[in-house]
């Protein structure tokens, strides 16, 4: 998200709303245009009147409060008419090569009603309620990359603004947030007439867009090993650069202290009812006190201060606290780390081609490097392979089933790299280590997907998740969180072990207020005076 | 109906799996189908013609018996099995042409010849009875119409592409091929049950809040 807002501000993008045809019941359409130096993109939004019993964030829903597409350019009236017949249907409709994303959002019913009533009545909404929910609408799926007829990523991957992964989707959510604010004010006017007021800017700024996400993101990470590698590698490289900084200037130290103070505000507003996340949150909140205490006694001068801080954190903080600190030390060093966002796309499609000349000895070594820890695991044990990833017939939704309790094993997706690596490794044991990959695969096509991954891992060392993705104790929400954190999501709130809510763009300026001064650090709320 | 290349690739992968191929070969089938569509062929129809022959049921009988020249299978050669081997053994082309006998749907060899060309950083030519195609992996000079099978195919380094095919950003599969691939893909989906709806995706709390 911050990669996007920095670019929009730096390149002086302009925003307009040429269409806002929404009636008093809140039904209609709107177009939000983002005009960049070379091209324009338009969020086309449809607002609906959704009966409460139909409001579901699940992918099996078939109606929403609002539906959206990001149009490549500025849509004509005919485009809008075509889209109005398809976008509201989401998966059941068809979009085309001029569309880059397809998404939908549902209201947070309690907050929506409260805000509309307050504004209609000429009052500002209650801050506590705003803070508690954090958003007026939450998106569910945001589809891109050729889904449901949309343009392939290759169509836009060479444009500077969409070269980075998910930038089109992030733009669609950024504009969605502006639409939602405008819609709630419109509804307040419709209800309150001349008495109605607009939302105060500082309240509006606190509102983000929620997102409710299910299992689909977990298979995505496994199916895109190079992308995963590039994300992790960019972060590791950024951390390594900052830990190598010899001495910190007073200004750098003060930026760090400021983002630490502000992150405490953000974490203070972070709630979850999920027992695992509650435990992590309370450990993190305790860590904040420990860090604050350390910073009272240490002025961060001296040699390699950030490295010293990180090494200290490893001895006293929970994993949550350590990871937070690693993110915060990057903040004073835009010049060292921001450029790494340009390395996060997967621009190596040919890495997926198998090198048949590679000796099996090298393939076995690659498997040992990524999966050495699973080779001796008893894969026949129930707890090692208790789960099955499969795709349901209904809406083609990825699901996680119980191998020994449900008849789903025959539909298993190839989402257990650890188990499959152990099987391929064992099959290669009887082969001459000088034999080639091509010879082996001619006899063992069943191991082809695993050999491909092993060869990729030689060039992409962070491509494999070091965990058993079908074990009895697997927590898919951990995979979801990893992906969402790279988007810049906050307030991770699991609803179960495989379903989460998060917040996006909370604190960000709205399009019309975006400037180089406020485009970057908005993710950290201001400390109340 | 036109499809994005991503859609055609996803469909091809599921269809190849539904036809009984392992996931790895299904991934290669999908990339090959996408490449053909990118080059303006009906890749879905080519894959569909291969999958109709059910080579996956006895895959080893339809792939080269060994790596020695020429390549023969016990039965008719599956272009997917032969193609993967061609891509894997691209270095063998440096020692001379690879000759394949009795190949089904030889058009499906082209993407794999393209992989070999890219890996060797040269042009590769596929001669199929009277037809020939030359590619460097990125672009291809090839005729539109290809036979259902070929008695002999020669793959060799070299050739100069003349008229390059225009690249496409969408796939326009023949309706019958699209329907057949969808039928096969359907076999990879588990029938939904109320329990899987409830447990499998892990919802439970109300969203109407």
Interface residues (C-beta under 8 A of the other chain):
Chain A: X52 X53 X55 X56 X57 X58 X59 X60 X94 X97 X106 X108 X109 X110 X145 X146 X147 X149 X150 X151 X152 X153 X154 X155 X212 X214 X215 X350 X352 X353 X354 X355 X356 X357 X390 X391 X392 X393 X394 X396 X397 X399 X400 X401 X402 X406 X407 X408 X411 X414 X437 X438 X439 X441 X442 X443 X445 X446 X447 X448 X449 X450 X451 X452 X476 X495 X496 X497 X498 X499
Chain B: X1 X2 X3 X4 X5 X6 X7 X21 X22 X23 X24 X25 X27 X28 X31 X59 X60 X63 X64 X66 X67 X81 X84 X85 X87 X88 X89 X90 X91 X115 X118 X119 X169 X170 X186 X188 X189 X190 X191 X192 X195 X196 X197 X199 X200 X201 X202 X203 X204 X205 X207 X208 X209
